[in-house]
Amino acid sequence: MSDTTSYSEKKGQRNVIKLRKILEDLPPFCKEYFRGTETTTSILTRVNYAYDLRLFFEFLTKEVQEFKDRVPQQLTIEDLKNVEAVHLEMFLEHMSLYNRTEDEATLENHESGKARKLSAIRSLFSHFYKKGYLDRNVAELVDIPKIHEKAIIRLDVDEVARLLDSVENGEGLTKTQKRYHRYTRQRDLTLLTLFLGTGIRISECVGLNITDFDFHTNGFLITRKGGNQVLLYFSDEVRKALLDYLEERKKITPLPGHEDAFFLSLQRKRLSNRAIQNLVKKYARIVSPLKKISPHKLRSTYGTTLYRETGDIYLVADVLGHKDVNTTRKHYAAISDDKRRMAARVVKLRDE
């Protein structure tokens, strides 16, 4: 891959290679399925579906009598016709707690994980049913597991201020962490300021390049899920943090292939998803040890703050890149939580 290839393009190419590798473990007819859904799904969705389908066909050939003594690569469309709804229900039950191999640690799936796996299977059956290969779609007979809504976790206003303060002064860090802090302080402060000031996703943050920023308009270009590019804007407070970091970044010589990457690791490479997740957790534990704060929770913090300030749920949906405004309505939960706290203070049982 040439140095001129963008990060998102490189990531897409890696996912294509990954999908081809997984297809080697799947029944031959799956190639037709993934080829047929290429124009309607993102490459990341297809990779995730491939992983889920691999688990499903492994389960069939190991646990279901009708398909035993074979490997997934030997299954045909005729075998797909013999899959019953009860087999899908057995698979979902099995996914509650399972091991892919004897040496692998025990894994588990909750409602959302099971729902995604069933969605992958439903998509496969729906494709071949529409194409006329199947005379029925048994996957439609199995209900999607009910996903119970979780409370929205986000930082309160004072926690946001203390989080940024802890990055600036290093208070609460271990001795080992403080040794690295002097090298990463401005980068970490800028990264958290960008999350809290724009609500971008971690994948969007990882893919940021220096050339994506226009400081004349206080805007920057991001690549949304699905590959769409969108221009977002930032405040003067975020602008200052970005420019301060860029001054420090000028002193760093990136490794080949990482010259345009905005956020760099100490190894002079583009900062990875895992590194950003660990960075956020490191500082969040200091100011809010009881909340499991992740980059996505910082995004929720931004969404909640924006809605509280504007009262415009459609604006919040647009800025966060939600296709469905009902997804955005989850931010109401945080507002309702504030109101419940207020109600607790209003009702007096005894005169003081």
N, C-alpha and C positions, 0 to 999 in steps of 0.2 A: 504494500500500500504506500503510495507516495505521500510526501510531507504535505502536499497541497490538499489532500483528502481531508474533509472536515471530520471532527470527532464523531458527530452523529452518523456520518456516512461509514466511518470505520466500525462503529458499534453495530450498525445495520449489517455490514458485511460479515462481522464475527457471528452475529445471530443466524445469518443464512448458513454459514458453515456448521454452526451448532445444530441447526434443524436437520441438515443433511446427515449429520452423525447420528442423531436420535432415530431418524427414519430407518437406519440399518437394523434397529431392534424391533421395528414395527411390521405388521403384515403388509405385503406389497400394495394392497388397495389403498393404503393410507397416503401413498404418494399422489394418487389421483385426487384425494380429498384435499390435501394441502395445496395442490396446484389449483384446484377449483375455488378455493377461498382466498387466494392471494390478493385479489383486488378489493376484497371487502374487509380484510383484517390486517392489523399491523404485524410485522415480523416477530415482535416480542410476544404478542398474543398467540401466534402460531407455535412458537417455541414452548411456551407454557402449556398449551394444549397438547403438544407432542409428549411432554413429560408426563402429563396426566393420563394420556392414552397408553403410554408405555406401561404405567402402573396397572391400568385396567386389563390390558391383554396379558400381562404377567399373572395377574390374579386369576383370570379365566383358565389359563393353561396349568396353573398349579393347584387351584382350589375347586374348580367346577368339573364334575365327573365327565360331562359331555365333551370337554375340550382337553382333558388330561393326556399325558404322554406325547404332547407336541410342544413346540416352542412358538411364540407369537409370529415369527416370520413364516410359519407354515399355514397360518389361518387364511381363509378365503372369504369372499362375499357370501358363499353358501353357509359358512360357519356363522357369519353375522346374522343370517336369517334365523339361526337356532338360538340366539340370545334372547332370554326372557326377562321380563321386568324384575322377577325375583332375583335374577343374577346381579342386576344393577343394585338392588337393595342389599344383597349380600356384600357386594363390593364396597358400598358406602359404610356398612357396618364394620367391615374389615379395616377400612381406612381410619377408623377411630384410633387404632393402635396397631402399628405394623412394623416389619423389618423388610427392607428390599432384599438384603442378603443376610446370611447367618452372622457375618462379622459386623454388620452395621448396627449402630445404636437404634433403640426403639424410637420411632417417630409417631407423631399423632396429628390428627386433623380435627379442628373444631368446625362449627357450622359453615363458616366462610370458605374454609379449605374444601370441604365436601361439596359445597355448592358450586365451586369453580370446576371441580372434577366432573360433576354431573353435567355442567354446562358444556364441557369439552365433548363428553359422550353424546349429549343431545345434538350438538352441532354435527358430529360425524354421522349419526343416524339420519338426521334431517337432510343432510346433503345427498346421501345415497337413496333416501326415500323419494326426494324430488327428482332425482335422476332416473327413477324407475327400477333401480336395482333391488329395492326392498318393497314388499307389498304392504308393509305396516311399519310403524315407528314406535317400537316398544318403549323407547326412552321417554316419550311424552307421557307414559303411564306412571312414571315415578316423579313424585313431587320434589321440587327443590327444597332442601333443608331450610327451615325457618331461621333466619339470622336475627338474633336478639340485638337490638340497638345498645351500644355501649355509651356510657356518659362521655361527652366531649372533654378531653383533658387538654388544658392549655395553661399558659402562664398568666398570672394576674399582673396588673400594671406594675406593682412594686417589685414583683419577681423579675420582670423584664429588665427593669433598671438595675437590680442587683446582679442579674446575669451578666450584663454588659460591664458592670463595675468589676466583677470578678475576673473577667477576661483582661481588663485594663491593668488591674493591680496584682493579679495572680494569687489573691488571697484565697486560702482553702485548698490550694494545690499541694501535692506531696513534694518532697525534696527533689525526687527524680523528675517530676513534671515541671518543676520550676526551672530546672537546668535547660529544658527545651523551650520553655515559655518565652524567654527573651528573644528567641529566633522566630517564634510563631505568633507572638502577641498581636501584631497588627493584622496579620492574615486572618487569625481566628476572630478578632473583633469585627473585621470587615465582612467575613462570611456570615456571622450571626446577625449582624446589622442588615445584611442583604435579605436573609430569610425573614426576619421580623418586619422589615420595611417594604417587602414586595410580595411575600407569600409564595415564592417560587418552589417548585418541587425539587427534591434532591437530584433527580436525573437531569433536570434543567440546569441546576447549579454546576454539576460535574461537567456538563458539556459547554460551559461558558468559555468564550475566547476573548482575548483583548480586543480584537476587531469587531466584536459584537456590540461594543459600547460607543455611544455618541454623547459626549459631555456637553455639546452645544444645546441639545434638546433634553438632556437628562433622561435618555432612553437607552434601552438595550434589547437585543434580539434574542429570543429563546426558541428552542424547538420543543413543542408540546408533544404529549403522547399521541402517536399516530403520524408524527412527522411534520405537522403544520408549524410554520414559523409565525411568531407573534411578537409585536413590539410592546414592551412594558416600560413604564416610567418610574422614576424614583425621586425621592425628596432630596432637598439640599443636605440633610443630615446623612443620608445614605451616600450621596455624591462625595461628601468630604471623606468618609471612610474609604470609599473606592479609590479616590485619588491618593490618599495617604498610603494605601497598600501598594498602588502602582509605583510610587516613588521607591519603596523598598524593593519591589520586584525587579526594578531596573538593575539592581545590583546582583541579581541572580542570573546565571547562565543556564538555561534549561537544557535538558538532554535532547538529542535529535528526535524530532517528531512531537516535541512538547513545546515548541517555541511560542505558539500562539495561545496555549492554555492559560486561562486567567489565574486560577488558584493552583499553586504548586506545593508539592510535598517537600520535606527536607531532603528527599532523594532527587529533587529537581524534576519530578514528573508530575503529570496532571493528577490532582487530588482525586482519589477514588471514592465510590459510594461508601465503602466500609470505613475509610478514614474519616469522612465527614460525619457518619453516624457516631463513631467513637468520640469524635471531637465534641459534638453536641452533648452527648451523655456525660462526658467528663465535667463540663462546666455546669450542666443542669443539676447534677447530683449535689453540687455545692450549695445552690440556692433553693432547691426544691427536692430533697431526698425522697419524699414520699410519692412524687409524681414521676412516672416513667416518660420523660420528655425525649422525643425523637425529632428529627427534622420535620416530619409530618405534623407533629404537635406544634412546632413553631409556625407552621403554615396555618393551623387551626387558630393559633393565637392571633395571627394577622387577620384572618377572615372574621373573627369575632370582633376585633377592634374596629375594623373597617365598617362592619355592619352597625356597631354601636354608634359610630360617629356619623354615618350617613343615613342609616335606616333603609338603604336601597339594596334589597336582596339580589336584584338583577345585576347591579354593578359588581357586587361581590362575586357572583357567579362568573361574570365576564372576566374579571381580573384573575380569578383563580383558575380559569380555564375549564369550568364545569360544563359539560354538555347538557346536563339535566339540572334545572334549578332546585329540584327536590334534594339533590345531593348537598346543595348549599344550605338548605334549610336546617341541616344538622347544627349549624352555628347558632340556631335559636336556643339549643339546649344550654349553651353557656350563658346566654342572656337570662333564660329562665332560672338558672342556678343563682344568678345574682339576685333575682327577685325573691327567690325562696329564702335567701339569707336575710334580705331586707324584712321579709314577713316575720322571720324569727325574732328580729329586734323590735318590731312594732308592737307585738302583743305582750302586754304586761300582766302578770298574774298577781303581783302584790305591789302596793305603793312603796317606793323606796324612801 
